[in-house]
Amino acid sequence: MEAQGLFVVGTDSGVGKTIITGGLAGALRQQGVDVGVMKPISTGAVEERGRRTSTDALFLKKASKVEDPLEAICPLCLLAPTAPILAASMENLDIHLGSLKDAYDGLAAEHDFMLVEGIGGLLTPLTERTFLADLVRMLNLPLLVVTRRDGGTVNHTLLTIRYAQLVGVEVAGLIINNVRPRATDLAARTNPDLLRQLASVPVFGVIPYSGKISVERGEIGDVVELLWDCAAALHESVYMGPV
């Protein structure tokens, strides 16, 4: 399979999509791939001196070391820390998928490969009639699913994969992210192997927790090192062969 990018989606909020996307981008760039990063929609933005910033977009830019402006990386930056449909309505705005597609096309033209980070899961509502899955389909990118290893993850992960396949979205594979300092319970120990058995798509890696990484504080820590092997495996699987 050859793709011009991947759309990174989570099974739900808080699974570490930004960490995974930033780490993959940084690793791929160090491995010689011209990668661009994008967060089409962000909520919970910080406003300083009349300018909005997204901590997710800042982390992606720092981890990947791209030179693209933040406005290109995150073209729609909303203030309220809630679902995009609500955050936009609070500002009397409408979310237009066509405008986001145009922004993506402009940024993608500057790079060989794109990593696009979604917001929430595939059924995160963008408008009354559209969901994140509709944006994924419009950009025509395979999906990389980020999931956690805690209890409940098998259900969330399989639902995400099967819904994507139902609506015609190709799923490139999974990355399992450890979002807790100590994931030692039975479910956390056994879920990665269970997902390998049941998911029907490749598991590109299980990422350990790192206290050196913080999206909120803009600390990339050892994120590139942690995602190095996953980036190489993804590159071989979905792009142009071994690095």
C-alpha positions, 0 to 999 in steps of 0.5 A: 500500500502506498499512501501520501499520508495518514489520519491519526484518530483515537478510540476516544479522548486522552489516548495520546494522539498528539504524542504519537503523531508528533513522535512519528513525525519527528522520527520520520523526518530524522529518517529522511522523509519530508513529513508535514503535520496538521491538526485541522480542528482544535478546541480548548485553544489559548488566546494571548494578545489576540492570537489563538494557539493550540497546545496540540499544534505547538507540540506537533510543530516542535516535535516534527521541527517543521517550519510551517506556520501554526496557522497552516498546521491548525487552521481552525482553532476554537476556544471552548474545550468541548466537542467541535460542534459546540465550540463552533456554535459558541462563536457563531461559526460554521465548520466547513469541511471544504475549507479544511480540505483546501487547507490540507491540500495547500499544506500537503503540496509542500510535503511528501507525506502528511500526518493529520491528527484528528480530534476525539474519535471517528464519531466526534460531531463537527456539525449537525450532519457531519462527523470526523469520519466525514473529514477522514473520507474527504481527505482520502487518507488511511487511518492510524488508530491510537488506543490505550492498553487499559480495560475497555480498550478492546471494545473501543478499538474494535468498534473504531476499526469496524465503523471505519471499515463500514464507511469505507475508510482504510485502516492502516493499523494500530498503535497502543499507547500507555497513558499511565505511569504503571499499567500492571493490572491484568487487563493492561498486561493482556490487552495488547496481545488480545488486540493483535489477535482480534483487530484484523489490522497490524499493531505497529507498536506498544508505546511505554509511558514517559514522564518526560513528555507533556503536550500541555507544557510543550515538552517533547522529551524522548517522544522521537526515540519512543516512536522510532521503531513504529515510524520505521514500520509505518514507513515500510508498510504504507509509504515507500518501503524500508528506510 
